[in-house]
Amino acid sequence: MWQSVGLTLLVIVATLVCALLFMMFGWYVVWQLFLSKFKFLRELVGDASTPQAETQPAEPKSEHSASATTRNRPRTARQRVAFSETSS
């Protein structure tokens, strides 16, 4: 009788441990692949490490948008004049 109760408790505890390990592994995989990309989730969890994208120096938005437009298509004379006036 006590053997069957002990075995039942062992099975229940082993099942709970396996389920907990599976959940922890799943959370880790989802965190590494997706959730760690969001800054507000990192702040909620208290993760001090930063992803690789934030460690690289970012160029200012005005320079980035200006360089992106020059690469994509040539500017018209009106756009060149307007851009030079705002740069000065």
N, C-alpha and C positions, 0 to 999 in steps of 0.2 A: 504494500500500500504506500509506504513512504517513498519507495523507489519510483513509483509512477508519479507521485506529486513532485518529487525532485526533478525527474525527467521533464515533466510538463513545465516547471518553472525555468529549467535550463533552455528549453525550446523557445519559450516566450522571451527570455532575456536575449538569447542569440538572435532571434528575429528582430527585436528592437535595435540591437547593435548593428545588424546588417542594414536595416532601413536607415538608421542614422548615418552610417558610413556612406551609403548610396546617395543620400540627400546632400551630405557635405561635399562629396565628389562632384555631383551635379552642379551645385552652387559654384564651386571652384572653376569648373569648365566654363559655365555661362559667364562668370565674372571676368575670366581671362579673355574670352572671345568677344564679349559684347558690352557688358555693363560697365567695365572700367573706363570705357571711352567717354562716359558722361561725367562732367566735372561735379555736378550737384550730387550724384550718387557717391562719388569718392569722398565728398565732404561729409555726407551723412554717415558713411561707414567710418570715416576718420582715417582714410588711407593717405599716408604722407607721400608715397611715391607718386611720380607723375608719369604719364605715358610718354612715349618717344616723341610724339608730335609737339608736345608742349616744351620739351627741352631744347628743341631747335629754335634758333632765333628767327622771329617772324619779322618780315618787312612791314612797314606801316601800310595801312589800307590805301592811302592815296597813291603811294608809289606802286603798290600792287595793281590797283585798278587801272592806273595810267599805263603801266607796262603791259597789262593784259590786253588793253584795247589797241595798242600799237602793234602787237603781235598778230592780232586777229584780222585787222583790216586797216588799210591806209586812211588817214584822216583827210577830211576836206579842208579847204582854205579857211572856212568859217570856224571849224573846230580847232584848227591850229591857232587862230587868232584868239579865240575864247580861252584856250588852255594857257597861252602865254600871258594873257591878262590876269588870270587867276594865280599863276605862278609868281608873279612879281610882287 
